[in-house]
């Protein structure tokens, strides 16, 4: 996908492209927005779950799961784009 008409790829696109495995796992509502949930396994075995706004294709939430000394730890980050429409 080349840059066209001044639009850039969304940030989550790079994560999915570099993944060893990715799949759509369903839909969800996050902060009142309808989202598509993508589960991405990255190199090194970590798992990233991305909630992508179904209307704008922007990240709404990012959850990282990593193993630390044999214990699975998850961290959430809500990504907000107030007032922005289109690719970021």
MMTF fields as JSON, N, C-alpha, C and O atoms, coordinates in Angstrom:
{
  "mmtfVersion": "1.0.0",
  "mmtfProducer": "UNKNOWN",
  "numBonds": 351,
  "numAtoms": 352,
  "numGroups": 88,
  "numChains": 1,
  "numModels": 1,
  "chainsPerModel": [1],
  "groupsPerChain": [88],
  "chainIdList": ["A"],
  "bondAtomList": [4, 2, 8, 6, 12, 10, 16, 14, 20, 18, 24, 22, 28, 26, 32, 30, 36, 34, 40, 38, 44, 42, 48, 46, 52, 50, 56, 54, 60, 58, 64, 62, 68, 66, 72, 70, 76, 74, 80, 78, 84, 82, 88, 86, 92, 90, 96, 94, 100, 98, 104, 102, 108, 106, 112, 110, 116, 114, 120, 118, 124, 122, 128, 126, 132, 130, 136, 134, 140, 138, 144, 142, 148, 146, 152, 150, 156, 154, 160, 158, 164, 162, 168, 166, 172, 170, 176, 174, 180, 178, 184, 182, 188, 186, 192, 190, 196, 194, 200, 198, 204, 202, 208, 206, 212, 210, 216, 214, 220, 218, 224, 222, 228, 226, 232, 230, 236, 234, 240, 238, 244, 242, 248, 246, 252, 250, 256, 254, 260, 258, 264, 262, 268, 266, 272, 270, 276, 274, 280, 278, 284, 282, 288, 286, 292, 290, 296, 294, 300, 298, 304, 302, 308, 306, 312, 310, 316, 314, 320, 318, 324, 322, 328, 326, 332, 330, 336, 334, 340, 338, 344, 342, 348, 346],
  "bondOrderList": [1, 1, 1, 1, 1, 1, 1, 1, 1, 1, 1, 1, 1, 1, 1, 1, 1, 1, 1, 1, 1, 1, 1, 1, 1, 1, 1, 1, 1, 1, 1, 1, 1, 1, 1, 1, 1, 1, 1, 1, 1, 1, 1, 1, 1, 1, 1, 1, 1, 1, 1, 1, 1, 1, 1, 1, 1, 1, 1, 1, 1, 1, 1, 1, 1, 1, 1, 1, 1, 1, 1, 1, 1, 1, 1, 1, 1, 1, 1, 1, 1, 1, 1, 1, 1, 1, 1],
  "groupList": [{"groupName": "UNK", "atomNameList": ["N", "CA", "C", "O"], "elementList": ["N", "C", "C", "O"], "formalChargeList": [0, 0, 0, 0], "bondAtomList": [1, 0, 2, 1, 3, 2], "bondOrderList": [1, 1, 2], "singleLetterCode": "X", "chemCompType": "L-PEPTIDE LINKING"}],
  "groupTypeList": [0, 0, 0, 0, 0, 0, 0, 0, 0, 0, 0, 0, 0, 0, 0, 0, 0, 0, 0, 0, 0, 0, 0, 0, 0, 0, 0, 0, 0, 0, 0, 0, 0, 0, 0, 0, 0, 0, 0, 0, 0, 0, 0, 0, 0, 0, 0, 0, 0, 0, 0, 0, 0, 0, 0, 0, 0, 0, 0, 0, 0, 0, 0, 0, 0, 0, 0, 0, 0, 0, 0, 0, 0, 0, 0, 0, 0, 0, 0, 0, 0, 0, 0, 0, 0, 0, 0, 0],
  "groupIdList": [1, 2, 3, 4, 5, 6, 7, 8, 9, 10, 11, 12, 13, 14, 15, 16, 17, 18, 19, 20, 21, 22, 23, 24, 25, 26, 27, 28, 29, 30, 31, 32, 33, 34, 35, 36, 37, 38, 39, 40, 41, 42, 43, 44, 45, 46, 47, 48, 49, 50, 51, 52, 53, 54, 55, 56, 57, 58, 59, 60, 61, 62, 63, 64, 65, 66, 67, 68, 69, 70, 71, 72, 73, 74, 75, 76, 77, 78, 79, 80, 81, 82, 83, 84, 85, 86, 87, 88],
  "secStructList": [7, 7, 7, 5, 6, 6, 5, 7, 7, 7, 2, 2, 2, 2, 2, 2, 2, 6, 7, 1, 3, 3, 3, 3, 3, 3, 3, 3, 3, 3, 6, 6, 3, 3, 3, 3, 3, 3, 3, 3, 3, 7, 6, 6, 1, 7, 3, 3, 3, 3, 3, 3, 3, 6, 6, 6, 7, 7, 3, 3, 3, 3, 3, 3, 3, 3, 3, 3, 6, 6, 3, 3, 3, 3, 3, 3, 3, 3, 7, 7, 7, 6, 6, 7, 7, 1, 7, 7],
  "xCoordList": [0.845, 0.0, 0.891, 1.611, 0.849, 1.639, 0.849, -0.378, 1.582, 0.908, 0.192, 0.785, -1.097, -1.879, -2.683, -3.155, -2.837, -3.672, -3.332, -4.217, -2.048, -1.629, -1.954, -1.728, -2.483, -2.801, -1.628, -0.965, -1.369, -0.308, -0.918, -2.086, -0.12, -0.58, -0.806, -0.05, -1.837, -2.015, -0.886, -0.278, -0.601, 0.512, 0.379, 1.382, -0.855, -1.032, -0.647, -0.362, -0.635, -0.307, 1.101, 1.307, 2.059, 3.43, 3.491, 4.211, 2.744, 2.719, 2.213, 2.794, 1.146, 0.568, 1.508, 1.655, 2.141, 3.052, 4.269, 4.772, 4.754, 5.942, 5.597, 6.49, 4.341, 3.899, 4.257, 4.4, 4.399, 4.574, 3.22, 3.105, 2.188, 0.827, -0.148, 0.071, -1.228, -2.256, -3.617, -3.74, -4.642, -5.992, -7.009, -6.763, -8.151, -9.26, -10.001, -10.341, -10.25, -10.882, -12.277, -12.88, -12.801, -14.166, -14.3, -13.417, -15.445, -15.732, -16.023, -16.304, -15.951, -16.161, -16.531, -16.334, -17.061, -17.29, -16.291, -16.203, -15.542, -14.564, -14.859, -14.834, -15.138, -15.47, -16.581, -16.543, -17.568, -18.711, -18.464, -19.353, -17.281, -16.952, -16.996, -16.557, -17.523, -17.494, -16.081, -15.554, -15.468, -14.086, -13.957, -14.772, -12.923, -12.516, -11.303, -10.375, -11.303, -10.218, -9.286, -9.717, -7.99, -6.973, -6.0, -5.543, -5.685, -4.689, -3.447, -3.506, -2.319, -1.076, 0.018, 0.279, 0.662, 1.819, 3.058, 3.269, 3.877, 5.077, 6.297, 6.262, 7.374, 8.614, 9.026, 8.93, 9.477, 9.835, 8.708, 8.891, 7.532, 6.438, 5.446, 4.46, 5.654, 4.692, 3.407, 3.407, 2.307, 1.009, 0.503, 0.504, 0.074, -0.498, -1.931, -2.179, -2.874, -4.264, -4.587, -4.436, -5.034, -5.347, -6.85, -7.486, -7.425, -8.814, -8.782, -8.301, -9.299, -9.26, -10.668, -11.614, -10.815, -12.111, -12.613, -11.912, -13.834, -14.383, -14.678, -14.697, -14.907, -15.237, -14.009, -13.971, -12.992, -11.847, -10.558, -9.578, -10.551, -9.381, -8.219, -7.063, -8.514, -7.497, -7.483, -8.506, -6.308, -6.19, -7.01, -6.982, -7.742, -8.466, -7.821, -7.679, -7.435, -6.798, -5.744, -5.902, -4.668, -3.572, -3.299, -3.097, -3.291, -2.994, -1.8, -1.817, -0.761, 0.434, 0.479, 0.283, 0.739, 0.913, 2.33, 2.741, 3.071, 4.449, 4.665, 3.992, 5.602, 5.986, 7.205, 8.232, 7.082, 8.185, 8.485, 7.686, 9.624, 10.036, 8.974, 8.705, 8.369, 7.373, 5.971, 5.054, 5.783, 4.475, 3.971, 4.671, 2.749, 2.172, 1.677, 0.948, 2.074, 1.695, 1.076, 1.605, -0.049, -0.713, -0.724, -0.877, -0.559, -0.664, -1.545, -1.403, -2.453, -3.378, -2.958, -2.437, -3.19, -2.984, -4.148, -4.335, -4.929, -5.993, -5.384, -4.713, -5.622, -5.067, -6.216, -7.176, -6.133, -7.229, -6.901, -5.765, -7.886, -7.732, -8.898, -9.665, -9.045, -10.176, -10.113, -9.105, -11.184, -11.273, -10.533, -10.571, -9.853, -9.12, -9.9, -10.454, -9.942, -10.596, -9.628, -8.955, -9.546, -8.647, -7.422, -7.354, -6.489, -5.299, -4.359, -4.214, -3.696, -2.83, -1.388, -0.576],
  "yCoordList": [-1.169, 0.0, 1.232, 1.477, 1.993, 3.215, 4.377, 4.338, 5.416, 6.616, 7.253, 7.485, 7.531, 8.132, 9.278, 9.203, 10.32, 11.467, 12.031, 12.513, 11.973, 12.547, 11.722, 12.18, 10.51, 9.652, 8.754, 8.242, 8.562, 7.665, 6.404, 6.384, 5.36, 4.134, 4.396, 5.148, 3.785, 3.927, 3.218, 2.291, 3.653, 3.089, 1.595, 0.881, 1.099, -0.318, -1.18, -2.366, -0.61, -1.365, -1.968, -3.112, -1.212, -1.688, -2.869, -3.834, -2.804, -3.909, -5.182, -6.252, -5.076, -6.248, -6.777, -7.991, -5.903, -6.34, -7.079, -7.988, -6.707, -7.339, -8.549, -9.168, -8.888, -9.979, -11.339, -11.5, -12.32, -13.69, -14.346, -15.32, -13.804, -14.316, -13.213, -12.498, -13.075, -12.107, -12.638, -13.371, -12.26, -12.695, -11.731, -11.107, -11.622, -10.844, -11.741, -12.878, -11.23, -12.062, -11.577, -12.111, -10.591, -10.16, -8.653, -7.912, -8.223, -6.801, -6.49, -7.385, -5.203, -4.778, -3.3, -2.63, -2.794, -1.354, -0.824, -1.327, 0.185, 0.823, 2.313, 2.952, 2.866, 4.287, 4.704, 5.796, 3.834, 4.137, 3.953, 4.212, 3.514, 3.297, 1.811, 0.98, 1.484, 0.104, -0.181, 0.558, -1.25, -1.557, -2.987, -3.855, -3.204, -4.536, -4.908, -4.111, -6.106, -6.55, -7.469, -8.481, -7.09, -7.883, -8.433, -7.7, -9.716, -10.326, -10.59, -11.267, -10.045, -10.099, -10.717, -10.245, -11.774, -12.356, -11.78, -11.93, -11.119, -10.463, -11.348, -12.307, -11.009, -11.765, -11.745, -10.708, -12.857, -12.954, -13.54, -13.794, -13.762, -14.423, -13.538, -14.049, -12.24, -11.351, -11.273, -11.484, -10.968, -10.848, -9.421, -8.883, -8.822, -7.481, -7.6, -8.182, -7.045, -6.989, -5.542, -4.655, -5.314, -3.967, -3.82, -4.667, -2.756, -2.407, -1.259, -0.17, -1.506, -0.54, 0.01, -0.762, 1.338, 1.959, 1.508, 1.656, 0.956, 0.409, 1.484, 1.187, 2.722, 3.787, 4.52, 4.895, 4.731, 5.542, 4.737, 5.25, 3.486, 2.599, 3.113, 2.793, 3.899, 4.372, 3.494, 2.927, 3.386, 2.615, 3.291, 4.513, 2.478, 2.991, 2.466, 3.202, 1.203, 0.595, -0.412, -1.09, -0.478, -1.401, -2.162, -1.548, -3.487, -4.305, -5.184, -5.913, -5.119, -5.947, -6.994, -6.694, -8.225, -9.32, -9.849, -10.24, -9.86, -10.355, -11.304, -11.202, -12.223, -13.114, -12.531, -12.279, -12.319, -11.822, -12.869, -13.088, -13.513, -14.573, -15.654, -16.138, -16.035, -17.093, -16.655, -17.476, -15.378, -14.851, -13.936, -13.016, -14.195, -13.381, -12.054, -12.033, -10.953, -9.618, -8.875, -8.912, -8.199, -7.434, -5.958, -5.596, -5.111, -3.669, -3.081, -3.415, -2.206, -1.551, -0.115, 0.541, 0.364, 1.778, 2.233, 1.731, 3.181, 3.766, 4.857, 5.757, 4.769, 5.727, 6.607, 6.116, 7.892, 8.783, 9.653, 10.095, 9.893, 10.764, 11.748, 11.754, 12.581, 13.508, 14.496, 15.175, 14.571, 15.55, 15.188, 15.952, 14.036, 13.654, 12.621, 11.681, 12.793, 11.831, 11.498, 12.387, 10.233, 9.798, 9.11, 8.857, 8.819, 8.115, 9.068, 10.23, 8.532, 9.399, 9.198, 9.884],
  "zCoordList": [0.0, 0.0, 0.0, 0.968, -1.057, -1.145, -0.584, -0.501, -0.2, 0.268, -0.915, -1.968, -0.72, -1.779, -1.202, -0.068, -1.963, -1.607, -0.23, 0.478, 0.156, 1.418, 2.649, 3.769, 2.472, 3.61, 3.93, 3.028, 5.215, 5.646, 6.228, 6.619, 6.281, 6.924, 8.408, 9.023, 8.992, 10.433, 11.176, 10.642, 12.414, 13.178, 13.386, 13.378, 13.573, 13.838, 12.644, 12.808, 11.458, 10.246, 10.33, 9.927, 10.847, 10.987, 11.949, 11.695, 13.05, 14.015, 13.353, 13.539, 12.59, 11.931, 10.858, 10.72, 10.103, 9.04, 9.572, 8.912, 10.753, 11.335, 12.195, 12.773, 12.287, 13.16, 12.578, 11.366, 13.479, 13.031, 12.817, 12.073, 13.477, 13.315, 13.701, 14.679, 12.932, 13.288, 12.877, 11.896, 13.638, 13.309, 13.906, 14.938, 13.241, 13.776, 14.762, 14.437, 15.967, 16.992, 17.359, 18.29, 16.662, 16.926, 16.956, 16.524, 17.486, 17.608, 19.069, 19.866, 19.408, 20.789, 20.761, 19.747, 21.856, 22.008, 23.015, 24.136, 22.622, 23.497, 23.49, 22.438, 24.662, 24.789, 23.832, 23.263, 23.656, 22.801, 21.315, 20.504, 20.95, 19.532, 19.204, 19.998, 18.042, 17.564, 17.065, 16.235, 17.569, 17.195, 16.686, 16.998, 15.905, 15.474, 16.306, 16.446, 16.858, 17.73, 16.928, 16.374, 16.878, 16.197, 17.23, 18.107, 17.131, 18.013, 17.177, 16.151, 17.63, 16.867, 17.729, 18.836, 17.225, 17.899, 17.246, 16.043, 18.052, 17.528, 17.737, 18.508, 17.04, 17.199, 18.658, 19.315, 19.165, 20.575, 21.41, 22.6, 20.799, 21.485, 22.195, 22.725, 22.233, 22.878, 22.078, 20.865, 22.764, 22.107, 22.29, 23.398, 21.188, 21.209, 20.707, 19.651, 21.469, 21.025, 20.7, 21.54, 19.47, 19.0, 18.829, 18.202, 19.379, 19.109, 18.12, 18.435, 16.915, 15.826, 15.6, 15.446, 15.579, 15.322, 13.952, 12.951, 13.911, 12.667, 11.63, 10.436, 12.051, 11.11, 10.583, 9.411, 11.445, 11.039, 10.867, 10.326, 11.321, 11.275, 12.129, 11.853, 13.155, 14.08, 15.322, 15.705, 15.95, 17.193, 18.28, 18.428, 19.041, 20.188, 21.47, 22.446, 21.461, 22.636, 22.166, 21.151, 22.945, 22.679, 23.974, 25.021, 23.913, 25.085, 24.754, 23.763, 25.583, 25.39, 26.481, 27.658, 26.077, 27.028, 26.879, 25.786, 27.97, 27.951, 29.118, 30.144, 28.959, 30.042, 30.736, 30.106, 32.037, 32.843, 33.894, 34.805, 33.774, 34.698, 34.825, 35.924, 33.705, 33.714, 34.094, 34.106, 34.404, 34.767, 33.656, 33.232, 33.189, 32.136, 32.709, 33.701, 32.082, 32.522, 31.342, 30.231, 31.589, 30.531, 30.897, 32.064, 29.884, 30.102, 29.012, 27.836, 29.413, 28.487, 28.267, 29.169, 27.062, 26.762, 25.896, 24.787, 26.399, 25.591, 24.741, 25.246, 23.451, 22.505, 22.054, 21.46, 22.324, 21.98, 20.789, 20.621, 19.974, 18.819, 18.781, 17.817, 19.815, 19.822, 18.665, 18.472, 17.906, 16.835, 15.568, 14.603, 15.535, 14.335, 13.545, 14.115, 12.257, 11.382, 10.27, 9.747, 9.901, 8.844, 9.425, 10.628, 8.598, 9.04, 9.758, 9.377, 10.853, 11.638, 11.436, 12.056]
}
